[in-house]
């Protein structure tokens, strides 16, 4: 796919015959519906005690639950939920994996936490009435999609 997250690219020829990319974006109505669903998801998670981050920028440390809206106009767009461990655990796990492989205790702990939080968030969202499923994203294996 390529491009920025939420902005799939399609290839077109311009008038000079050169190849150009065009961003495909969902309609404003679809994005508004996704934003409303994301707000409801965030409210449901907040009501059971999670601290939820939404609309974060690159300077914000991702920690805890993140709810996001991807404005892509194809099947990659939608509402997504992800658990983010603290930066200290992320960094320790990465360092230990590089030094001792993926069998290091810290890396195993990190993997266990992320896997359990993924399953827990899907279960909690399902209990709250949402259709939450694994996003089946090879680049982000613990991403959750919240369907309409």
C-alpha positions in Angstrom: 0.0 0.0 0.0 2.6 2.7 1.0 2.1 6.3 1.9 1.2 7.7 5.3 -0.9 5.7 7.8 -4.5 6.1 6.7 -3.6 7.4 3.3 -3.4 4.6 0.8 -2.0 5.5 -2.5 -3.1 4.8 -6.0 -1.0 5.2 -9.1 -2.1 7.4 -12.0 -0.5 8.9 -15.1 -0.4 12.6 -15.3 -0.8 14.6 -18.6 3.0 14.2 -19.2 2.8 10.4 -18.9 4.7 10.5 -15.5 3.3 8.4 -12.7 1.6 10.2 -9.8 0.1 9.1 -6.5 -3.3 10.1 -5.3 -4.5 9.7 -1.7 -7.8 8.0 -1.4 -9.9 9.3 1.5 -13.3 8.2 2.9 -16.2 10.7 2.6 -16.6 13.3 5.2 -19.8 11.5 6.3 -17.9 8.2 6.7 -15.1 9.9 8.7 -17.7 11.6 10.9 -19.3 8.2 11.6 -15.9 6.7 12.4 -15.1 9.6 14.8 -18.4 9.1 16.6 -17.7 5.4 16.9 -14.2 6.1 18.2 -15.6 8.5 20.8 -18.1 5.8 22.0 -15.2 3.2 22.1 -13.1 5.6 24.1 -16.0 6.4 26.5 -16.7 2.6 27.0 -13.0 2.0 27.8 -12.7 5.0 30.1 -15.8 3.9 32.0 -14.1 0.6 33.0 -10.9 2.4 34.2 -8.6 2.7 31.2 -6.8 5.9 30.4 -7.5 6.4 26.7 -5.4 8.5 24.3 -7.0 9.8 21.1 -5.7 12.1 18.3 -2.1 11.9 19.5 0.8 13.7 17.8 4.3 12.4 17.2 5.5 14.2 20.4 3.1 12.3 22.7 4.4 9.2 24.4 2.0 6.4 23.5 1.1 4.5 26.7 -2.0 2.7 27.6 -5.0 2.4 25.2 -5.0 4.4 22.0 -8.2 4.8 19.9 -7.7 6.1 16.4 -9.6 6.8 13.3 -8.0 6.0 9.9 -9.6 8.1 7.2 -8.6 5.8 4.3 -11.3 5.2 1.8 -10.6 1.5 1.3 -10.6 -1.5 3.6 -7.6 -0.2 5.6 -9.6 2.7 7.0 -11.8 2.5 10.1 -11.6 2.7 13.9 -8.7 1.1 15.7 -7.7 0.3 19.3 -4.2 -0.6 20.5 -2.5 -1.2 23.8 0.9 0.5 24.2 3.2 -0.6 27.0 5.3 2.2 28.6 8.3 3.4 26.8 10.6 2.0 29.5 9.2 -1.5 29.0 9.3 -1.1 25.2 12.9 0.0 25.3 14.0 -2.7 27.8 12.3 -5.4 25.7 13.9 -4.2 22.5 17.4 -3.9 24.1 17.1 -7.4 25.7 15.9 -8.9 22.4 18.9 -7.5 20.6 21.3 -8.7 23.4 19.7 -12.0 24.3 17.2 -12.8 21.6 13.5 -13.1 21.9 13.9 -15.7 24.7 15.1 -13.0 27.2 12.8 -12.7 30.3 12.0 -9.0 29.6 11.1 -9.7 26.0 8.9 -12.6 27.0 7.2 -10.4 29.6 6.6 -7.7 27.1 5.1 -10.1 24.6 2.9 -11.6 27.3 1.5 -8.2 28.4 0.8 -7.0 24.9 -0.9 -10.3 24.0 -3.0 -10.4 27.1 -4.1 -6.7 26.8 -5.0 -7.3 23.1 -7.3 -10.2 24.2 -8.7 -8.3 27.1 -9.5 -5.2 25.1 -11.4 -7.3 22.5 -13.3 -9.0 25.2 -14.2 -5.8 27.1 -15.3 -4.0 23.8 -17.4 -7.1 22.9 -19.0 -7.0 26.3 -19.8 -3.3 25.8 -21.6 -4.2 22.5 -18.9 -3.4 20.0 -17.8 -5.7 17.1 -14.1 -5.7 18.0 -11.8 -8.0 16.1 -8.1 -8.6 15.5 -7.2 -6.2 12.6 -5.1 -9.0 10.9 -2.3 -6.5 10.2 1.1 -8.1 9.6 2.9 -4.8 10.4 0.9 -4.3 13.7 -0.1 -7.8 15.0 -2.0 -6.6 18.1 -4.1 -3.9 16.4 -7.8 -4.2 17.0 -10.5 -3.1 14.5 -13.8 -1.9 15.7 -16.4 -2.6 13.0 -19.6 -0.6 12.4 
